């Protein structure tokens, strides 16, 4: 058999096989005409399910907005309104308290020395009487005695208000209590100690309000 005749034989055989397959497919479609439509529908459903699964995987469950019941939302809004009202009331009360305390502090600063001045007024009266007495006095001893009484009264009033004189002479020099004016030669016993006191120092309720000006032994 020649090559041409063999080629024709193969072509005919292929054509017959194609017709047989086509015929079988046509016969199958006739028996089940909805099969192709059903296959297409199944493929579409699979595609939609895959897309839905992809969306579910894309959006985590933790980030989805939960559905809040209407009653719960109303209750939350009511509680929020009450909290706002309480906050405004508290802020108003605090603002009033701040203004009141500020006014009281200013008033206290203005009248802080009122009690002290009232306690010193009798001493001032005694000084005025002592001054008038010295103008007519002929005896010095009587004047001295009167001044001593006034001075003692003044010291008692100041002591009652917490004022206390500082004892410095003979004490070791302390920079927190004393202010050194100068140094003078002194014996070994007074070296580094207060020899003389130029100006007294004072405490007010155990707090130094004036340092003593002293002379130190060298």
Backbone as JSON Lines, residues from 0, in Angstrom:
{"i":0,"aa":"X","n":[0.87,-1.19,0.0],"ca":[0.0,0.0,0.0],"c":[0.9,1.23,0.0]}
{"i":1,"aa":"X","n":[0.54,2.18,-0.93],"ca":[1.38,3.38,-1.03],"c":[1.11,4.33,0.12]}
{"i":2,"aa":"X","n":[2.02,5.3,0.29],"ca":[1.89,6.24,1.39],"c":[0.64,7.1,1.24]}
{"i":3,"aa":"X","n":[0.27,7.51,0.03],"ca":[-0.91,8.34,-0.17],"c":[-2.16,7.59,0.21]}
{"i":4,"aa":"X","n":[-2.26,6.34,-0.26],"ca":[-3.45,5.56,0.06],"c":[-3.54,5.3,1.56]}
{"i":5,"aa":"X","n":[-2.4,5.09,2.21],"ca":[-2.38,4.86,3.67],"c":[-2.82,6.11,4.43]}
{"i":6,"aa":"X","n":[-2.44,7.3,3.95],"ca":[-2.84,8.56,4.57],"c":[-4.33,8.78,4.45]}
{"i":7,"aa":"X","n":[-4.9,8.46,3.24],"ca":[-6.34,8.61,3.08],"c":[-7.1,7.69,4.04]}
{"i":8,"aa":"X","n":[-6.62,6.46,4.18],"ca":[-7.25,5.5,5.07],"c":[-7.28,6.01,6.5]}
{"i":9,"aa":"X","n":[-6.2,6.6,6.95],"ca":[-6.13,7.14,8.32],"c":[-7.09,8.29,8.5]}
{"i":10,"aa":"X","n":[-7.2,9.19,7.48],"ca":[-8.12,10.33,7.56],"c":[-9.56,9.86,7.65]}
{"i":11,"aa":"X","n":[-9.91,8.87,6.84],"ca":[-11.28,8.35,6.9],"c":[-11.57,7.73,8.25]}
{"i":12,"aa":"X","n":[-10.63,7.0,8.79],"ca":[-10.82,6.37,10.08],"c":[-10.99,7.42,11.18]}
{"i":13,"aa":"X","n":[-10.22,8.5,11.13],"ca":[-10.35,9.58,12.11],"c":[-11.69,10.26,12.0]}
{"i":14,"aa":"X","n":[-12.17,10.46,10.72],"ca":[-13.46,11.11,10.52],"c":[-14.59,10.28,11.07]}
{"i":15,"aa":"X","n":[-14.54,8.96,10.83],"ca":[-15.59,8.09,11.37],"c":[-15.59,8.1,12.89]}
{"i":16,"aa":"X","n":[-14.41,8.11,13.52],"ca":[-14.33,8.13,14.98],"c":[-14.94,9.41,15.54]}
{"i":17,"aa":"X","n":[-14.69,10.54,14.89],"ca":[-15.22,11.83,15.34],"c":[-16.73,11.85,15.26]}
{"i":18,"aa":"X","n":[-17.29,11.28,14.13],"ca":[-18.75,11.23,13.98],"c":[-19.37,10.36,15.06]}
{"i":19,"aa":"X","n":[-18.71,9.25,15.37],"ca":[-19.26,8.34,16.38],"c":[-19.3,9.04,17.75]}
{"i":20,"aa":"X","n":[-18.2,9.73,18.12],"ca":[-18.15,10.44,19.4],"c":[-19.18,11.53,19.46]}
{"i":21,"aa":"X","n":[-19.31,12.3,18.37],"ca":[-20.29,13.4,18.32],"c":[-21.69,12.86,18.45]}
{"i":22,"aa":"X","n":[-21.92,11.75,17.79],"ca":[-23.24,11.15,17.87],"c":[-23.57,10.67,19.25]}
{"i":23,"aa":"X","n":[-22.6,10.1,19.92],"ca":[-22.82,9.65,21.29],"c":[-23.11,10.82,22.22]}
{"i":24,"aa":"X","n":[-22.41,11.94,22.06],"ca":[-22.62,13.12,22.9],"c":[-23.99,13.72,22.64]}
{"i":25,"aa":"X","n":[-24.42,13.73,21.33],"ca":[-25.73,14.29,20.99],"c":[-26.82,13.44,21.58]}
{"i":26,"aa":"X","n":[-26.65,12.13,21.49],"ca":[-27.65,11.22,22.05],"c":[-27.76,11.39,23.56]}
{"i":27,"aa":"X","n":[-26.6,11.6,24.25],"ca":[-26.61,11.79,25.7],"c":[-27.28,13.1,26.08]}
{"i":28,"aa":"X","n":[-27.06,14.16,25.28],"ca":[-27.71,15.45,25.56],"c":[-29.21,15.36,25.38]}
{"i":29,"aa":"X","n":[-29.62,14.54,24.36],"ca":[-31.06,14.38,24.16],"c":[-31.72,13.69,25.35]}
{"i":30,"aa":"X","n":[-31.02,12.68,25.87],"ca":[-31.57,11.96,27.01],"c":[-31.6,12.84,28.26]}
{"i":31,"aa":"X","n":[-30.61,13.73,28.49],"ca":[-30.56,14.6,29.68],"c":[-30.25,16.03,29.25]}
{"i":32,"aa":"X","n":[-31.27,16.77,28.77],"ca":[-31.01,18.11,28.21],"c":[-30.61,19.14,29.27]}
{"i":33,"aa":"X","n":[-30.95,18.89,30.55],"ca":[-30.62,19.86,31.59],"c":[-29.25,19.64,32.19]}
{"i":34,"aa":"X","n":[-28.52,18.63,31.71],"ca":[-27.23,18.3,32.33],"c":[-26.23,19.43,32.18]}
{"i":35,"aa":"X","n":[-26.15,20.01,31.01],"ca":[-25.17,21.08,30.79],"c":[-25.51,22.32,31.6]}
{"i":36,"aa":"X","n":[-26.82,22.63,31.66],"ca":[-27.24,23.8,32.46],"c":[-26.96,23.58,33.93]}
{"i":37,"aa":"X","n":[-27.2,22.32,34.38],"ca":[-26.96,22.0,35.78],"c":[-25.48,22.09,36.12]}
{"i":38,"aa":"X","n":[-24.63,21.64,35.16],"ca":[-23.18,21.72,35.38],"c":[-22.75,23.18,35.5]}
{"i":39,"aa":"X","n":[-23.29,24.02,34.6],"ca":[-22.93,25.45,34.66],"c":[-23.39,26.08,35.97]}
{"i":40,"aa":"X","n":[-24.63,25.68,36.43],"ca":[-25.15,26.22,37.68],"c":[-24.3,25.79,38.85]}
{"i":41,"aa":"X","n":[-23.87,24.53,38.85],"ca":[-23.01,24.01,39.93],"c":[-21.69,24.76,39.97]}
{"i":42,"aa":"X","n":[-21.13,25.01,38.78],"ca":[-19.86,25.75,38.73],"c":[-20.03,27.17,39.27]}
{"i":43,"aa":"X","n":[-21.17,27.82,38.92],"ca":[-21.4,29.18,39.43],"c":[-21.55,29.2,40.95]}
{"i":44,"aa":"X","n":[-22.28,28.18,41.49],"ca":[-22.44,28.1,42.94],"c":[-21.11,27.89,43.63]}
{"i":45,"aa":"X","n":[-20.29,27.02,43.04],"ca":[-18.96,26.78,43.64],"c":[-18.14,28.05,43.64]}
{"i":46,"aa":"X","n":[-18.27,28.83,42.55],"ca":[-17.52,30.09,42.47],"c":[-17.98,31.07,43.54]}
{"i":47,"aa":"X","n":[-19.35,31.17,43.73],"ca":[-19.88,32.08,44.74],"c":[-19.47,31.65,46.15]}
{"i":48,"aa":"X","n":[-19.51,30.33,46.4],"ca":[-19.11,29.83,47.72],"c":[-17.65,30.13,48.0]}
{"i":49,"aa":"X","n":[-16.83,29.97,46.96],"ca":[-15.41,30.26,47.13],"c":[-15.19,31.72,47.45]}
{"i":50,"aa":"X","n":[-15.96,32.61,46.75],"ca":[-15.83,34.04,47.01],"c":[-16.26,34.38,48.44]}
{"i":51,"aa":"X","n":[-17.39,33.72,48.88],"ca":[-17.86,33.97,50.25],"c":[-16.84,33.51,51.27]}
{"i":52,"aa":"X","n":[-16.26,32.33,51.02],"ca":[-15.24,31.84,51.94],"c":[-14.03,32.76,51.97]}
{"i":53,"aa":"X","n":[-13.69,33.29,50.81],"ca":[-12.57,34.24,50.74],"c":[-12.86,35.49,51.55]}
{"i":54,"aa":"X","n":[-14.13,36.01,51.44],"ca":[-14.51,37.2,52.22],"c":[-14.47,36.9,53.71]}
{"i":55,"aa":"X","n":[-14.94,35.68,54.09],"ca":[-14.91,35.32,55.51],"c":[-13.5,35.25,56.03]}
{"i":56,"aa":"X","n":[-12.6,34.77,55.19],"ca":[-11.21,34.68,55.62],"c":[-10.54,36.05,55.63]}
{"i":57,"aa":"X","n":[-11.01,36.96,54.77],"ca":[-10.39,38.28,54.7],"c":[-10.75,39.12,55.91]}
{"i":58,"aa":"X","n":[-12.03,39.06,56.37],"ca":[-12.49,39.87,57.49],"c":[-12.5,39.01,58.74]}
{"i":59,"aa":"X","n":[-11.62,39.25,59.7],"ca":[-11.6,38.45,60.92],"c":[-12.88,38.64,61.71]}
{"i":60,"aa":"X","n":[-13.25,37.62,62.46],"ca":[-14.47,37.69,63.26],"c":[-14.37,38.76,64.34]}
{"i":61,"aa":"X","n":[-13.16,39.01,64.86],"ca":[-12.99,39.97,65.95],"c":[-13.26,41.39,65.51]}
{"i":62,"aa":"X","n":[-13.14,41.68,64.19],"ca":[-13.28,43.04,63.7],"c":[-14.66,43.3,63.11]}
{"i":63,"aa":"X","n":[-15.53,42.34,63.15],"ca":[-16.87,42.57,62.64],"c":[-17.69,43.32,63.67]}
{"i":64,"aa":"X","n":[-18.52,44.22,63.2],"ca":[-19.36,45.01,64.09],"c":[-20.47,44.14,64.67]}
{"i":65,"aa":"X","n":[-20.52,43.98,65.99],"ca":[-21.57,43.16,66.58],"c":[-22.91,43.87,66.48]}
{"i":66,"aa":"X","n":[-23.92,43.09,66.39],"ca":[-25.27,43.64,66.34],"c":[-25.72,43.95,67.76]}
{"i":67,"aa":"X","n":[-25.99,45.24,68.03],"ca":[-26.38,45.68,69.37],"c":[-27.9,45.78,69.43]}
{"i":68,"aa":"X","n":[-28.52,45.12,70.38],"ca":[-29.98,45.23,70.5],"c":[-30.39,46.66,70.8]}
{"i":69,"aa":"X","n":[-31.58,47.02,70.39],"ca":[-32.07,48.39,70.57],"c":[-32.21,48.73,72.05]}
{"i":70,"aa":"X","n":[-32.68,47.8,72.86],"ca":[-32.85,48.06,74.3],"c":[-31.5,48.33,74.96]}
{"i":71,"aa":"X","n":[-30.5,47.53,74.59],"ca":[-29.17,47.72,75.18],"c":[-28.59,49.07,74.78]}
{"i":72,"aa":"X","n":[-28.78,49.46,73.53],"ca":[-28.27,50.75,73.05],"c":[-28.94,51.9,73.79]}
{"i":73,"aa":"X","n":[-30.23,51.8,74.02],"ca":[-30.94,52.86,74.75],"c":[-30.45,52.95,76.19]}
{"i":74,"aa":"X","n":[-30.2,51.81,76.8],"ca":[-29.71,51.79,78.17],"c":[-28.33,52.42,78.26]}
{"i":75,"aa":"X","n":[-27.45,52.11,77.29],"ca":[-26.11,52.68,77.27],"c":[-26.18,54.2,77.11]}
{"i":76,"aa":"X","n":[-27.04,54.67,76.21],"ca":[-27.18,56.11,76.0],"c":[-27.7,56.8,77.27]}
{"i":77,"aa":"X","n":[-28.63,56.13,77.98],"ca":[-29.16,56.71,79.21],"c":[-28.08,56.8,80.29]}
{"i":78,"aa":"X","n":[-27.27,55.75,80.43],"ca":[-26.18,55.77,81.41],"c":[-25.14,56.83,81.05]}
{"i":79,"aa":"X","n":[-24.86,56.98,79.75],"ca":[-23.91,58.01,79.33],"c":[-24.42,59.4,79.66]}
{"i":80,"aa":"X","n":[-25.71,59.62,79.47],"ca":[-26.29,60.92,79.8],"c":[-26.2,61.2,81.29]}
{"i":81,"aa":"X","n":[-26.44,60.19,82.13],"ca":[-26.34,60.36,83.58],"c":[-24.91,60.67,83.99]}
{"i":82,"aa":"X","n":[-23.93,60.0,83.37],"ca":[-22.53,60.25,83.7],"c":[-22.14,61.67,83.32]}
{"i":83,"aa":"X","n":[-22.61,62.15,82.18],"ca":[-22.31,63.52,81.78],"c":[-22.9,64.52,82.78]}
{"i":84,"aa":"X","n":[-24.14,64.25,83.22],"ca":[-24.78,65.14,84.18],"c":[-24.02,65.17,85.51]}
{"i":85,"aa":"X","n":[-23.58,63.98,85.98],"ca":[-22.8,63.92,87.22],"c":[-21.47,64.66,87.07]}
{"i":86,"aa":"X","n":[-20.85,64.53,85.9],"ca":[-19.57,65.21,85.67],"c":[-19.74,66.72,85.71]}
{"i":87,"aa":"X","n":[-20.81,67.22,85.07],"ca":[-21.04,68.66,85.06],"c":[-21.33,69.18,86.47]}
{"i":88,"aa":"X","n":[-22.09,68.42,87.26],"ca":[-22.38,68.84,88.63],"c":[-21.1,68.86,89.47]}
{"i":89,"aa":"X","n":[-20.28,67.81,89.32],"ca":[-19.03,67.74,90.08],"c":[-18.08,68.88,89.69]}
{"i":90,"aa":"X","n":[-18.0,69.17,88.41],"ca":[-17.13,70.27,87.95],"c":[-17.61,71.6,88.5]}
{"i":91,"aa":"X","n":[-18.92,71.79,88.52],"ca":[-19.46,73.04,89.04],"c":[-19.17,73.19,90.53]}
{"i":92,"aa":"X","n":[-19.34,72.09,91.29],"ca":[-19.05,72.14,92.73],"c":[-17.57,72.41,92.99]}
{"i":93,"aa":"X","n":[-16.71,71.78,92.21],"ca":[-15.27,72.01,92.39],"c":[-14.89,73.45,92.06]}
{"i":94,"aa":"X","n":[-15.49,74.0,91.01],"ca":[-15.19,75.38,90.64],"c":[-15.64,76.34,91.74]}
{"i":95,"aa":"X","n":[-16.79,76.09,92.33],"ca":[-17.26,76.92,93.44],"c":[-16.33,76.79,94.65]}
{"i":96,"aa":"X","n":[-15.9,75.56,94.94],"ca":[-14.98,75.34,96.05],"c":[-13.66,76.07,95.83]}
{"i":97,"aa":"X","n":[-13.15,76.02,94.6],"ca":[-11.89,76.7,94.3],"c":[-12.02,78.21,94.48]}
{"i":98,"aa":"X","n":[-13.1,78.78,94.02],"ca":[-13.29,80.22,94.18],"c":[-13.45,80.59,95.65]}
{"i":99,"aa":"X","n":[-14.17,79.77,96.4],"ca":[-14.39,80.07,97.82],"c":[-13.08,80.01,98.6]}
{"i":100,"aa":"X","n":[-12.3,78.96,98.37],"ca":[-11.02,78.83,99.08],"c":[-10.04,79.92,98.68]}
{"i":101,"aa":"X","n":[-10.08,80.33,97.42],"ca":[-9.2,81.41,96.98],"c":[-9.56,82.72,97.69]}
{"i":102,"aa":"X","n":[-10.84,82.98,97.82],"ca":[-11.27,84.2,98.53],"c":[-10.9,84.12,100.01]}
{"i":103,"aa":"X","n":[-11.1,82.94,100.63],"ca":[-10.75,82.79,102.04],"c":[-9.25,82.96,102.26]}
{"i":104,"aa":"X","n":[-8.44,82.47,101.31],"ca":[-6.99,82.62,101.46],"c":[-6.59,84.09,101.37]}
{"i":105,"aa":"X","n":[-7.19,84.83,100.47],"ca":[-6.89,86.26,100.37],"c":[-7.3,87.0,101.64]}
{"i":106,"aa":"X","n":[-8.47,86.64,102.16],"ca":[-8.92,87.29,103.4],"c":[-7.98,86.95,104.56]}
{"i":107,"aa":"X","n":[-7.52,85.7,104.59],"ca":[-6.61,85.29,105.67],"c":[-5.28,86.03,105.58]}
{"i":108,"aa":"X","n":[-4.79,86.23,104.36],"ca":[-3.54,86.97,104.2],"c":[-3.68,88.41,104.66]}
{"i":109,"aa":"X","n":[-4.86,88.99,104.43],"ca":[-5.06,90.38,104.82],"c":[-5.15,90.54,106.34]}
{"i":110,"aa":"X","n":[-5.71,89.52,107.0],"ca":[-5.93,89.61,108.45],"c":[-5.05,88.64,109.23]}
{"i":111,"aa":"X","n":[-3.93,88.2,108.64],"ca":[-3.07,87.2,109.31],"c":[-2.46,87.75,110.59]}
{"i":112,"aa":"X","n":[-2.15,89.05,110.62],"ca":[-1.51,89.65,111.8],"c":[-2.5,90.32,112.75]}
{"i":113,"aa":"X","n":[-3.78,90.07,112.5],"ca":[-4.78,90.74,113.33],"c":[-4.67,90.31,114.79]}
{"i":114,"aa":"X","n":[-4.49,89.02,115.04],"ca":[-4.4,88.53,116.41],"c":[-3.15,89.06,117.11]}
{"i":115,"aa":"X","n":[-2.04,89.09,116.37],"ca":[-0.8,89.6,116.95],"c":[-0.92,91.09,117.29]}
{"i":116,"aa":"X","n":[-1.51,91.86,116.38],"ca":[-1.66,93.29,116.64],"c":[-2.56,93.55,117.83]}
{"i":117,"aa":"X","n":[-3.62,92.74,117.94],"ca":[-4.53,92.93,119.08],"c":[-3.83,92.62,120.4]}
{"i":118,"aa":"X","n":[-2.91,91.62,120.38],"ca":[-2.19,91.27,121.61],"c":[-1.16,92.33,121.99]}
{"i":119,"aa":"X","n":[-0.65,93.06,121.0],"ca":[0.38,94.06,121.27],"c":[-0.2,95.42,121.65]}
{"i":120,"aa":"X","n":[-1.46,95.63,121.42],"ca":[-2.05,96.93,121.72],"c":[-1.91,97.32,123.2]}
{"i":121,"aa":"X","n":[-2.12,96.42,124.16],"ca":[-1.9,96.82,125.56],"c":[-0.46,97.26,125.85]}
{"i":122,"aa":"X","n":[0.48,96.63,125.19],"ca":[1.88,97.02,125.37],"c":[2.11,98.42,124.81]}
{"i":123,"aa":"X","n":[1.5,98.7,123.68],"ca":[1.62,100.03,123.08],"c":[1.04,101.08,124.03]}
{"i":124,"aa":"X","n":[-0.1,100.76,124.65],"ca":[-0.7,101.68,125.62],"c":[0.24,101.95,126.79]}
{"i":125,"aa":"X","n":[0.9,100.88,127.27],"ca":[1.84,101.05,128.39],"c":[3.03,101.91,127.98]}
{"i":126,"aa":"X","n":[3.5,101.74,126.77],"ca":[4.62,102.55,126.29],"c":[4.23,104.03,126.2]}
{"i":127,"aa":"X","n":[3.03,104.28,125.75],"ca":[2.58,105.67,125.68],"c":[2.49,106.29,127.09]}
{"i":128,"aa":"X","n":[2.0,105.54,128.05],"ca":[1.92,106.04,129.43],"c":[3.32,106.23,130.02]}
{"i":129,"aa":"X","n":[4.24,105.3,129.68],"ca":[5.61,105.44,130.18],"c":[6.28,106.66,129.59]}
{"i":130,"aa":"X","n":[6.01,106.93,128.34],"ca":[6.59,108.13,127.71],"c":[6.07,109.4,128.38]}
{"i":131,"aa":"X","n":[4.78,109.46,128.64],"ca":[4.22,110.63,129.31],"c":[4.77,110.78,130.73]}
{"i":132,"aa":"X","n":[5.01,109.64,131.38],"ca":[5.52,109.68,132.75],"c":[6.95,110.18,132.8]}
{"i":133,"aa":"X","n":[7.76,109.83,131.8],"ca":[9.16,110.26,131.79],"c":[9.29,111.76,131.59]}
{"i":134,"aa":"X","n":[8.28,112.39,130.97],"ca":[8.36,113.84,130.74],"c":[8.24,114.61,132.07]}
{"i":135,"aa":"X","n":[7.54,114.05,133.03],"ca":[7.32,114.72,134.31],"c":[8.09,114.08,135.44]}
{"i":136,"aa":"X","n":[8.72,112.94,135.17],"ca":[9.39,112.21,136.25],"c":[10.65,112.93,136.69]}
{"i":137,"aa":"X","n":[10.91,112.85,137.99],"ca":[12.13,113.44,138.54],"c":[13.07,112.39,139.09]}
{"i":138,"aa":"X","n":[12.55,111.16,139.21],"ca":[13.37,110.08,139.72],"c":[13.63,109.07,138.59]}
{"i":139,"aa":"X","n":[14.89,108.81,138.35],"ca":[15.27,107.9,137.27],"c":[14.91,106.46,137.62]}
{"i":140,"aa":"X","n":[14.99,106.12,138.85],"ca":[14.71,104.73,139.25],"c":[13.25,104.35,138.93]}
{"i":141,"aa":"X","n":[12.35,105.28,139.17],"ca":[10.93,105.01,138.89],"c":[10.71,104.81,137.39]}
{"i":142,"aa":"X","n":[11.42,105.61,136.58],"ca":[11.3,105.47,135.11],"c":[11.84,104.13,134.67]}
{"i":143,"aa":"X","n":[12.98,103.75,135.19],"ca":[13.56,102.46,134.83],"c":[12.64,101.3,135.22]}
{"i":144,"aa":"X","n":[12.06,101.42,136.41],"ca":[11.17,100.35,136.85],"c":[9.95,100.24,135.93]}
{"i":145,"aa":"X","n":[9.42,101.36,135.52],"ca":[8.27,101.35,134.6],"c":[8.63,100.73,133.26]}
{"i":146,"aa":"X","n":[9.79,101.11,132.72],"ca":[10.23,100.54,131.43],"c":[10.49,99.04,131.53]}
{"i":147,"aa":"X","n":[11.02,98.63,132.67],"ca":[11.24,97.19,132.86],"c":[9.92,96.42,132.85]}
{"i":148,"aa":"X","n":[8.89,96.98,133.46],"ca":[7.58,96.33,133.49],"c":[6.99,96.23,132.07]}
{"i":149,"aa":"X","n":[7.13,97.32,131.3],"ca":[6.61,97.3,129.92],"c":[7.37,96.29,129.07]}
{"i":150,"aa":"X","n":[8.66,96.27,129.23],"ca":[9.48,95.34,128.44],"c":[9.15,93.89,128.8]}
{"i":151,"aa":"X","n":[8.94,93.63,130.08],"ca":[8.59,92.29,130.51],"c":[7.23,91.87,129.95]}
{"i":152,"aa":"X","n":[6.3,92.81,129.95],"ca":[4.97,92.51,129.4],"c":[5.06,92.22,127.9]}
{"i":153,"aa":"X","n":[5.88,92.99,127.2],"ca":[6.05,92.75,125.76],"c":[6.67,91.38,125.51]}
{"i":154,"aa":"X","n":[7.67,91.02,126.3],"ca":[8.3,89.72,126.13],"c":[7.34,88.57,126.36]}
{"i":155,"aa":"X","n":[6.45,88.72,127.37],"ca":[5.47,87.67,127.65],"c":[4.48,87.5,126.49]}
{"i":156,"aa":"X","n":[4.05,88.63,125.92],"ca":[3.11,88.55,124.79],"c":[3.76,87.86,123.6]}
{"i":157,"aa":"X","n":[5.0,88.25,123.3],"ca":[5.68,87.64,122.16],"c":[5.94,86.16,122.39]}
{"i":158,"aa":"X","n":[6.26,85.8,123.62],"ca":[6.51,84.4,123.92],"c":[5.23,83.57,123.78]}
{"i":159,"aa":"X","n":[4.11,84.13,124.16],"ca":[2.84,83.43,123.98],"c":[2.51,83.19,122.49]}
{"i":160,"aa":"X","n":[3.0,84.06,121.63],"ca":[2.76,83.89,120.19],"c":[3.81,83.03,119.51]}
{"i":161,"aa":"X","n":[4.72,82.43,120.29],"ca":[5.69,81.49,119.72],"c":[7.07,82.07,119.48]}
{"i":162,"aa":"X","n":[7.29,83.33,119.84],"ca":[8.6,83.95,119.63],"c":[9.53,83.6,120.79]}
{"i":163,"aa":"X","n":[10.73,83.21,120.45],"ca":[11.71,82.81,121.47],"c":[13.08,83.33,121.08]}
{"i":164,"aa":"X","n":[13.77,83.94,122.04],"ca":[15.12,84.47,121.78],"c":[16.12,83.32,121.71]}
{"i":165,"aa":"X","n":[17.15,83.51,120.88],"ca":[18.18,82.49,120.68],"c":[19.35,82.75,121.63]}
{"i":166,"aa":"X","n":[19.78,81.72,122.32],"ca":[20.95,81.82,123.2],"c":[22.19,81.45,122.38]}
{"i":167,"aa":"X","n":[23.06,82.44,122.15],"ca":[24.2,82.22,121.25],"c":[25.55,82.28,121.96]}
{"i":168,"aa":"X","n":[25.72,83.15,122.94],"ca":[27.04,83.35,123.57],"c":[27.47,82.06,124.27]}
{"i":169,"aa":"X","n":[28.69,81.65,123.95],"ca":[29.26,80.45,124.55],"c":[28.94,79.18,123.78]}
{"i":170,"aa":"X","n":[28.1,79.28,122.77],"ca":[27.72,78.11,121.98],"c":[28.67,77.94,120.78]}
{"i":171,"aa":"X","n":[28.91,76.72,120.34],"ca":[29.72,76.52,119.12],"c":[29.06,77.19,117.92]}
{"i":172,"aa":"X","n":[29.89,77.72,117.04],"ca":[29.36,78.42,115.88],"c":[28.6,77.44,114.98]}
{"i":173,"aa":"X","n":[27.38,77.83,114.59],"ca":[26.52,77.02,113.71],"c":[26.04,77.92,112.58]}
{"i":174,"aa":"X","n":[26.43,77.59,111.36],"ca":[26.07,78.45,110.22],"c":[24.56,78.5,109.98]}
{"i":175,"aa":"X","n":[23.83,77.5,110.46],"ca":[22.38,77.49,110.26],"c":[21.67,78.38,111.28]}
{"i":176,"aa":"X","n":[22.39,78.78,112.34],"ca":[21.78,79.62,113.38],"c":[22.45,80.98,113.49]}
{"i":177,"aa":"X","n":[23.74,81.03,113.2],"ca":[24.52,82.24,113.45],"c":[25.03,82.84,112.14]}
{"i":178,"aa":"X","n":[25.23,84.14,112.2],"ca":[25.86,84.87,111.1],"c":[27.12,85.54,111.65]}
{"i":179,"aa":"X","n":[28.29,85.07,111.21],"ca":[29.57,85.57,111.76],"c":[29.87,86.95,111.19]}
{"i":180,"aa":"X","n":[30.14,87.89,112.11],"ca":[30.5,89.25,111.71],"c":[32.03,89.38,111.6]}
{"i":181,"aa":"X","n":[32.71,88.87,112.6],"ca":[34.17,88.93,112.62],"c":[34.71,87.89,113.58]}
{"i":182,"aa":"X","n":[36.03,87.77,113.6],"ca":[36.71,86.87,114.52],"c":[37.69,87.67,115.38]}
{"i":183,"aa":"X","n":[37.82,87.27,116.62],"ca":[38.78,87.91,117.52],"c":[39.58,86.82,118.23]}
{"i":184,"aa":"X","n":[40.81,87.12,118.6],"ca":[41.59,86.11,119.34],"c":[40.92,85.78,120.67]}
{"i":185,"aa":"X","n":[40.89,84.5,120.98],"ca":[40.28,84.04,122.23],"c":[41.05,82.85,122.74]}
{"i":186,"aa":"X","n":[40.8,82.45,123.95],"ca":[41.5,81.31,124.54],"c":[41.07,80.01,123.87]}
{"i":187,"aa":"X","n":[41.74,78.96,124.26],"ca":[41.42,77.66,123.67],"c":[39.99,77.23,124.0]}
{"i":188,"aa":"X","n":[39.5,77.67,125.13],"ca":[38.15,77.28,125.52],"c":[37.08,77.91,124.62]}
{"i":189,"aa":"X","n":[37.34,79.1,124.09],"ca":[36.36,79.81,123.27],"c":[36.68,79.75,121.78]}
{"i":190,"aa":"X","n":[37.67,78.97,121.4],"ca":[38.03,78.89,119.99],"c":[36.91,78.18,119.21]}
{"i":191,"aa":"X","n":[36.43,78.85,118.18],"ca":[35.33,78.3,117.37],"c":[33.97,78.47,118.0]}
{"i":192,"aa":"X","n":[33.88,79.24,119.07],"ca":[32.61,79.48,119.75],"c":[32.22,80.94,119.65]}
{"i":193,"aa":"X","n":[30.99,81.25,119.99],"ca":[30.48,82.62,119.94],"c":[30.99,83.37,121.17]}
{"i":194,"aa":"X","n":[31.75,84.43,120.91],"ca":[32.31,85.23,122.0],"c":[31.36,86.38,122.38]}
{"i":195,"aa":"X","n":[30.78,86.99,121.35],"ca":[29.9,88.13,121.62],"c":[28.72,88.07,120.63]}
{"i":196,"aa":"X","n":[27.66,88.79,121.02],"ca":[26.44,88.79,120.21],"c":[26.09,90.23,119.86]}
{"i":197,"aa":"X","n":[26.17,90.54,118.55],"ca":[25.87,91.9,118.09],"c":[24.36,92.11,117.94]}
{"i":198,"aa":"X","n":[23.69,91.1,117.45],"ca":[22.23,91.19,117.26],"c":[21.62,89.83,117.58]}
{"i":199,"aa":"X","n":[20.57,89.84,118.37],"ca":[19.96,88.59,118.81],"c":[19.26,87.87,117.65]}
{"i":200,"aa":"X","n":[19.27,86.56,117.74],"ca":[18.49,85.75,116.81],"c":[17.22,85.26,117.48]}
{"i":201,"aa":"X","n":[16.21,84.92,116.66],"ca":[14.91,84.54,117.22],"c":[14.34,83.31,116.48]}
{"i":202,"aa":"X","n":[13.6,82.51,117.25],"ca":[12.81,81.4,116.71],"c":[11.34,81.8,116.74]}
{"i":203,"aa":"X","n":[10.6,81.27,115.79],"ca":[9.14,81.37,115.83],"c":[8.6,79.95,115.67]}
{"i":204,"aa":"X","n":[8.13,79.41,116.79],"ca":[7.66,78.01,116.8],"c":[8.75,77.06,116.28]}
{"i":205,"aa":"X","n":[9.95,77.2,116.85],"ca":[11.11,76.35,116.55],"c":[11.65,76.54,115.13]}
{"i":206,"aa":"X","n":[11.24,77.6,114.46],"ca":[11.77,77.92,113.14],"c":[12.56,79.22,113.23]}
{"i":207,"aa":"X","n":[13.76,79.23,112.68],"ca":[14.61,80.42,112.74],"c":[14.04,81.49,111.82]}
{"i":208,"aa":"X","n":[13.69,82.63,112.41],"ca":[13.19,83.73,111.59],"c":[14.22,84.85,111.48]}
{"i":209,"aa":"X","n":[15.25,84.81,112.34],"ca":[16.36,85.75,112.21],"c":[17.6,85.12,112.82]}
{"i":210,"aa":"X","n":[18.69,85.12,112.03],"ca":[19.97,84.57,112.5],"c":[20.65,85.57,113.44]}
{"i":211,"aa":"X","n":[21.32,85.04,114.39],"ca":[22.06,85.88,115.34],"c":[23.37,86.33,114.72]}
{"i":212,"aa":"X","n":[23.66,87.64,114.81],"ca":[24.94,88.17,114.32],"c":[25.93,88.13,115.48]}
{"i":213,"aa":"X","n":[27.0,87.34,115.27],"ca":[27.9,87.03,116.38],"c":[29.35,87.27,116.01]}
{"i":214,"aa":"X","n":[30.18,87.3,117.07],"ca":[31.63,87.38,116.95],"c":[32.2,86.04,117.39]}
{"i":215,"aa":"X","n":[33.12,85.47,116.58],"ca":[33.64,84.13,116.83],"c":[35.06,84.24,117.38]}
{"i":216,"aa":"X","n":[35.35,83.37,118.32],"ca":[36.71,83.31,118.84],"c":[37.63,82.52,117.92]}
{"i":217,"aa":"X","n":[38.85,83.07,117.7],"ca":[39.81,82.42,116.79],"c":[40.94,81.81,117.57]}
